[in-house]
Amino acid sequence: EAGIGGEATFYHPSLAGDPMFCSGVYSPSDATIAAATSWPCGTRLRVSTGEASIEVVVQDTGLLGAAHIDLSEAAFQLLAPLGAGRIAVFIEVLN
């Protein structure tokens, strides 16, 4: 399946320990956590930049636009430094 261009941000640190929409509790150190509104709970996604790629699972939702994914701090840091804040990414759905 073809992917789409999008953008990634990361959860605000104050959200650590909060319940997630799909299930579970948000942990900044869990590199599999993503929030999105474009894909349903449980969707596995590959999120890539030019240099790196990670696999995450949609476990939460939020006030996010289309093709915007909010990652845990740990997941975001595998793609870019937290200081980048917001990065362009390529998002693919994994079956």
Secondary structure, DSSP 8 states (H G I E B T S, - for coil): ---EEEEEEE--GGGTT-B-SSSSB--TT-TTEEE-SSS-TT-EEEEE-SS-EEEEEEEE--S--TTEEEE-HHHHHTTS-GGG-SEEEEEEEE-
